[in-house]
Amino acid sequence: MYEVFVKLCQERGVTPYQVAKATGISQAALSTWKRGRTSPRDTTLHKIAEYFHVTMAYLKGQASDPGPFHTLEDSELYDYLDMLRSRTECRMLFSVAKEATPEDVRRAVAVIEALRRADTGVD
């Protein structure tokens, strides 16, 4: 992956420092990635992909076509991914919903909305 990052930097005439500064990624994060000690989180890769206007798959070396980068779609998906990683209850909900029918999902949403209304006292 780091090789793709370096290639993009060379093609665009920027340094890793400039990318880090523009994206808010720390120099330390790039350094540990370069040394192979860690792999960047998807949120970090998303920032880099957005900066270079390439897909995440291209940046990860999983695709030969670099684009196009879809900001809205990808950022929303990565928000959901972060939520699934950080909230056990959301992972649990998602795991049971994977095999649910569309009608099951509609009914579950209705139940959750009713519970939220009950908590706030709003009907």
N, C-alpha and C positions, 0 to 999 in steps of 0.2 A: 504494500500500500504506500509506504513512504516513497518508493521509487516513482509512483504515479504523481505524487505531490511534487517531488523535485522536478519531474518532467514538465508539469503544469507551470511551475515557477519559471523554469527556463524558457518555455514557449511564450509566456506572458511578460518576461523581462522584469520579474519581481523577485525579491529575496524572501526566504522564510520569515525573516524579521518583519518585513513589510506586511506579509499576510497575517502574521500574529497580531501586529498592531491594529490592522484594519478590522480584524474579526474579534478581537478581545481574547484571543487564545494566548495563554502564557508561553513565554519562551521555554520555561521548564517543561511544559507539556510537549512541545515540539521536540525538545532535546531528548526526552526519554523515549519518544516515539522513534526518533531517528536512530537511537542506539538499540532499538528493538526490545526495550525493557517493558514497554506497555503498548497497548493498542488504544487509539483514541475512542472515546465514547461516541455513540451515534450523533449526539447533539454537537460535538466538536466537528465531526466529519460533515455534518449538515452545514455548519458555518463555512467550512472550507469549500464544499461543493457549491454553496450559494455564491461565495466570493468569485470562484472561477466559472460559474454558470455551467456546471457539469452535473451529471446525475451521480447519486450516491453509488450506484453500481459501478460506474466508470472509476470513481475515486477509489473504490475498494478493489479494483482490478477484476471485477466480475463481468464487465462488458467492454467491448472495444469501441462502442459509439459513445462519445462524451456527453451528448445532450439530447434534448433540451432539459434544463433544470426547471422544475415546476415549484415555485416558492410556496404558494398557498397550500397546495395539496400536500407537499412534503412536510411543511412546517406543522400542519394540523396532525398528520400522521405521527410525527415525532413527538408532539405533545401527548398524544395518546400512548405512544410507546413509553415515554417517561412516566406517565401515570401508571401504566401497567407494571413497570419496574418498581415503583416506589410505594404503591398502595396495594397491600395484600388483598383487601376486600374487592378491589377492582379486578385483580387477577382471578379471584374466585368467581366473580360474576361473569367475567369473560369466558372462563373455562366451561361453565355450565351453559353458556349461550352459544358456544361454537356449533353445537348440533341442534339448536332450537330452530323451529320453523319461524317464518315471518310472523305468523299469528301468535306464537309463543312469545316472541320478542315484544309485540304490541301489547299483549296482556301484562307482561312483566313491567314494561314502562308505565302502564296505567297504574299498576300496584305501587310502584315506587313514587309516582307523582301523587297518588292518594296518601301515601305515608308522609310525604313532605308537606302536603296541605294540612294533614292532621297535626304535624309537629308545629306548624305556624299558626294553627287555629283558623285557617282560611278555607272556606268551602267554595 
